[in-house]
Amino acid sequence: MAGPSLRPHVHWAQRHRELYLRVELSDVQNPHIAITDNVLHFKAQGHGAKGDNIYEFQIEFLEPVEPNPVCRVTQRQLNITVQKKESNWWERLTKQEKRPLFLAPDFDRWLDESDAEMELKEKEEEKINKMKIESRVPKDPFKHLKRGYLVMYNLVQFLGFSWIFVNMTVRLFILGKGNGFLCLTDSFYDTFHTISDMMYFCQTLALMEIMNALIGLVRSPLIPAVVQVFGRNFVLFVILGTLEEMQSKPVVFFIFYFWSIIELFRYPYYMLSCIGIEWKPLTWLRYTAWIPFYPLGGLSEAVAIVQSIPIFNETGKFSLGLPNPLNVTIQFSFLLQLYLIALFLGAFVNFRHLYKQRKHHLGPKKRKMK
């Protein structure tokens, strides 16, 4: 024969629109909570004052409530929120005048009617102030135009670097199947003459990234954008573009290839961000692909600069001859040696910036305290 049902300790509090019930049960399993005919029915397995048992109770509310309670179970207790059908203050919780023995006020959440009205008034004032502040913020009449420009810019850059990457990959595999190593190296030697026009276009267009950051069109820091764009353009236009001897070197293939791989993830990520779309695999690739490819790209640029130094020494191109009485010539190769130092310093600035971005976007999310 079954014994009398066990009732847990229940603490309650109210606001004008809500009722809060805190059931003192830990390790709750299979809770059944329902409201029918304005009566709350509760039954659950848990650990309460009488140990690990099945506990149940019923509460007939003083006034009508909504029949859809919200339940939140924690390891130590179970919380139930019930919405009143009308916003008013109840003199008690139950329809019966005598309070049940298992029911007690929740002094942690208890407020008098005047305090609750003050709390409600503060929330309404906060909401009104927020609406006022938002209404004072001037609306940007060019918002959609700016967004369209950014989407188009990132799309064009993505298509350009995609063309470079696909073209180089296809040439590498097709030529590599011809006569083995000789044809494979031919794809290296011919990279500049087949790819340079598109790379010139994309890297010239990349100057707009500095302008976008400068005028505040995007939130990207200005210095990392300047370091990357001017660094790449210096290698492309000065080192490779002015020396025919450098254009047939295999290092050109690796420079262009690593640049294009990085941009395959960066530009579509920014393009989707402009229209409020986030694709998690793309986000992960955008903030992870740089880890191997940025150092490899920087190393390839450094190799190209080192290989160009003897050529600049021999040709004297861009060397600066000072007038008499000094009669001194500053070799451009000396400036390139200084630039190598700046290259690694710039790489450090970019890596630091990208690491912070990766930590921000992919780092562990902080949990809100309840």
FENGI-V801511 format. One record per run of one state. SS is the DSSP state (2 for helix, 1 for strand, 0 for the rest). FROM is the first residue (numbers start at 1). TO is the last residue. If there is no record, write none. Layout:
ss->SS from->FROM to->TO
ss->SS from->FROM to->TO
//
This chain:
ss->0 from->1 to->5
ss->1 from->6 to->6
ss->0 from->7 to->9
ss->1 from->10 to->14
ss->0 from->15 to->17
ss->1 from->18 to->23
ss->0 from->24 to->25
ss->1 from->26 to->36
ss->0 from->37 to->38
ss->1 from->39 to->48
ss->0 from->49 to->50
ss->1 from->51 to->61
ss->0 from->62 to->64
ss->1 from->65 to->65
ss->0 from->66 to->69
ss->1 from->70 to->73
ss->0 from->74 to->77
ss->1 from->78 to->84
ss->0 from->85 to->93
ss->1 from->94 to->94
ss->0 from->95 to->102
ss->1 from->103 to->105
ss->0 from->106 to->112
ss->2 from->113 to->136
ss->0 from->137 to->142
ss->2 from->143 to->176
ss->0 from->177 to->180
ss->2 from->181 to->189
ss->0 from->190 to->190
ss->2 from->191 to->205
ss->0 from->206 to->206
ss->2 from->207 to->214
ss->0 from->215 to->221
ss->2 from->222 to->240
ss->0 from->241 to->243
ss->2 from->244 to->247
ss->0 from->248 to->250
ss->2 from->251 to->274
ss->0 from->275 to->279
ss->2 from->280 to->286
ss->0 from->287 to->289
ss->2 from->290 to->315
ss->0 from->316 to->319
ss->1 from->320 to->321
ss->0 from->322 to->328
ss->1 from->329 to->330
ss->0 from->331 to->331
ss->2 from->332 to->362
ss->0 from->363 to->370
//
